[in-house]
């Protein structure tokens, strides 16, 4: 299998819908009026973004492309938009740094939709996005020409993956009229048509791979498709899960105003180490990886308290989820979101630019930057166990070795008050003795190098401050 379909490391969602106008899926609560991207001629602005990417060093990008600006009145694909100019710019950075881009439309273009339900408003109080009434027309008149534009005209070498719909069949996205035909069966048919259309224009799955079941509960949808006698597996290179339901195991479930009463019923010991692991067993049985295309948490806020998603507690929770996902075998993950106006459903921005200067958003940039600085594409994973750990544990750690031989460790202590000392047994293939730089992100340190620690006879003794993410890099 192509390396671009395996271990991409940790990346970010780059959401081009922002600033494109209108409302996401006709929903009045998600306006797309505020942009975060500089004018394409703003050299200083793009230089600032480049500086931020260089500092973060993300493993890959999920590039969310708004569909409607790319469809003419006859349903044909339109290129040469500002959004593709941004993609060209990002491709240049990605090629230079040997990174991968996934192109993702998020929604079905309106031209191709089934008629919307009677009484739907635009914008309205409900999310409404219909499936394509004709999957073959959508695949052959829109998707295949777009990919020819990307691959053959623009020659964007880093764009290797495509996902047509974000979170299909959830909360109103990708509907069929009264579920006739069944939305899941229609969804699988869409993938078959896209794969066939791409093959017919000589863009095979080694060049552009498809990602499927891009949702919060892929296991449920897998059972549904098999009950309908359909199977997406022949057409995809990877499966995807999204997580905004992350909470630390020792904290109570919350019935928050922005989420359902059972949204936080499970801790990460169940969400990741049981549910994700079980579905990963399934995807591996089909020789496919499971990726996490969106990682975040609503536990500390969303619409009601939007600043909560940028808090230290939220970012440490997401970091813990990423470390635990890496340990179960999910080694391609994307954080929501790299740049964001922070005016819609939370203060999600990690970085941005203003007047030609890089803006680093405090905890998101520090915590997620520490992760991306230590975990990259193709890293070999050595899960680290905590000696004598109780069932509900505050410490979670992983050891990583990159393709060039560099060695790193990541550790999170999610205890709010307790300073903890731990002794790790290093992977047996690593040097028994050696020095490691220590970097810490917490309430007082923002991805700061705080000193060195030495391994002794394969053991590494480490002091872990509360509510902290710690990264270690092998020196010698």
KABEL-V115271 format. One record per backbone hydrogen bond with DSSP energy under -1.0 kcal/mol. CO is the residue of the C=O (numbers start at 1). NH is the residue of the N-H. E is the energy in kcal/mol with one decimal. If there is no record, write none. Layout:
# KABEL-V115271
<<CO	NH	E> <CO	NH	E>>
This chain:
# KABEL-V115271
<<2	5	-2.2> <3	6	-1.5> <7	378	-1.4> <9	333	-2.6> <10	59	-3.4> <11	335	-2.5> <12	62	-1.9> <13	338	-2.5> <14	64	-3.0> <17	20	-2.4> <22	32	-2.8> <23	26	-1.7> <24	27	-1.9> <25	128	-2.8> <26	124	-2.8> <27	30	-1.8> <30	24	-2.6> <32	21	-2.5> <39	42	-2.4> <41	43	-1.6> <42	46	-2.1> <43	47	-2.0> <44	48	-2.0> <45	49	-1.8> <46	50	-2.3> <47	51	-2.0> <48	52	-2.1> <49	53	-2.5> <50	54	-2.5> <51	55	-2.0> <52	56	-2.5> <53	57	-3.3> <60	12	-1.5> <61	102	-2.8> <62	14	-2.9> <63	104	-2.6> <64	16	-2.1> <67	70	-2.1> <68	71	-1.4> <70	78	-2.3> <72	75	-2.0> <76	72	-2.5> <81	85	-1.5> <82	86	-2.0> <83	87	-1.9> <84	88	-2.5> <85	89	-2.1> <86	90	-2.7> <87	91	-2.7> <88	92	-1.8> <89	93	-1.6> <90	94	-2.7> <91	95	-3.1> <92	96	-1.9> <93	97	-1.6> <94	99	-2.9> <95	98	-1.1> <100	61	-1.9> <101	160	-1.9> <101	161	-1.1> <102	63	-3.4> <103	163	-2.2> <104	65	-2.9> <105	107	-2.3> <106	166	-2.2> <109	112	-1.1> <110	113	-1.0> <112	133	-3.0> <117	120	-1.9> <124	28	-3.1> <129	175	-1.7> <131	114	-2.0> <134	138	-2.2> <135	139	-2.5> <136	140	-2.7> <137	141	-2.6> <138	142	-1.3> <138	143	-2.1> <139	144	-2.7> <141	77	-1.2> <142	146	-2.0> <143	147	-2.5> <144	148	-2.2> <145	149	-2.1> <146	150	-2.3> <147	151	-3.0> <148	152	-2.5> <148	153	-1.5> <149	154	-3.3> <150	156	-2.6> <155	157	-1.3> <156	159	-1.1> <158	101	-2.7> <160	209	-2.6> <161	103	-2.7> <162	211	-1.8> <163	105	-1.4> <167	170	-1.1> <170	173	-1.9> <172	129	-2.0> <173	169	-2.2> <175	131	-3.6> <176	179	-2.4> <177	180	-1.5> <182	186	-2.4> <183	187	-2.4> <184	188	-2.2> <185	189	-2.1> <186	190	-2.0> <187	191	-1.6> <188	192	-2.0> <189	193	-2.5> <190	194	-2.6> <191	195	-2.9> <192	196	-2.4> <193	197	-2.4> <194	198	-2.6> <195	199	-2.3> <196	200	-2.0> <198	203	-2.6> <199	202	-1.7> <204	207	-1.3> <204	208	-2.4> <209	162	-2.5> <210	237	-3.1> <212	240	-1.5> <213	215	-1.7> <214	167	-1.6> <215	242	-1.8> <217	221	-1.4> <218	222	-2.2> <219	223	-2.1> <220	224	-2.0> <221	225	-2.6> <222	226	-2.1> <223	227	-2.1> <224	228	-1.4> <225	230	-2.6> <232	235	-2.2> <233	236	-1.1> <238	212	-1.9> <239	291	-3.0> <240	215	-1.2> <243	296	-2.3> <244	298	-2.4> <247	268	-1.2> <248	251	-1.9> <256	259	-1.2> <260	263	-1.5> <262	265	-1.6> <267	270	-1.3> <267	271	-2.8> <268	272	-1.8> <268	273	-1.6> <270	274	-1.0> <270	275	-3.3> <271	276	-1.7> <272	277	-1.4> <274	278	-2.5> <275	279	-2.2> <276	280	-2.7> <277	281	-2.0> <278	282	-1.5> <279	283	-2.6> <280	284	-2.6> <281	285	-1.6> <283	288	-2.7> <284	287	-1.9> <289	239	-2.3> <291	241	-2.4> <292	334	-2.4> <294	243	-2.7> <295	336	-1.6> <298	301	-1.1> <305	308	-2.0> <306	347	-2.6> <307	310	-1.3> <308	311	-1.5> <311	315	-2.3> <312	316	-2.7> <313	317	-2.0> <314	318	-2.3> <315	319	-2.4> <316	320	-2.5> <317	321	-2.3> <318	322	-2.3> <319	323	-2.4> <320	324	-2.6> <321	325	-2.3> <322	326	-2.7> <323	327	-1.9> <324	328	-1.3> <325	329	-1.1> <325	330	-2.7> <331	9	-2.1> <332	292	-2.4> <333	11	-3.0> <334	295	-1.2> <335	13	-2.6> <338	350	-2.3> <338	351	-2.3> <346	348	-1.6> <350	361	-1.9> <352	359	-3.4> <354	357	-1.5> <357	354	-2.4> <359	352	-1.9> <361	365	-3.1> <362	366	-2.0> <363	367	-3.0> <364	368	-1.8> <365	369	-1.4> <366	370	-1.8> <367	371	-1.8> <368	372	-2.5> <369	373	-2.0> <371	374	-1.2> <371	375	-1.7> <376	379	-1.6> <380	401	-2.1> <382	399	-2.0> <386	389	-1.5> <394	414	-2.6> <396	412	-2.4> <397	384	-1.5> <398	410	-2.5> <399	382	-3.1> <400	408	-2.8> <401	380	-3.3> <402	405	-2.5> <406	402	-2.5> <407	474	-2.7> <408	400	-3.2> <409	472	-2.5> <410	398	-2.3> <411	470	-3.4> <412	396	-1.8> <413	468	-1.7> <415	467	-1.9> <420	464	-3.6> <422	462	-3.0> <424	460	-2.5> <427	430	-1.9> <432	458	-3.1> <434	455	-2.9> <435	475	-3.4> <436	453	-2.1> <437	473	-1.6> <438	450	-2.6> <439	471	-2.8> <440	448	-2.0> <441	469	-2.3> <445	442	-3.3> <448	440	-2.1> <451	438	-2.4> <453	436	-2.3> <456	459	-1.4> <458	426	-2.7> <459	456	-2.9> <460	424	-2.9> <462	422	-2.6> <464	420	-2.5> <468	413	-2.5> <469	441	-2.5> <470	411	-2.5> <471	439	-3.0> <472	409	-2.1> <473	437	-2.6>>
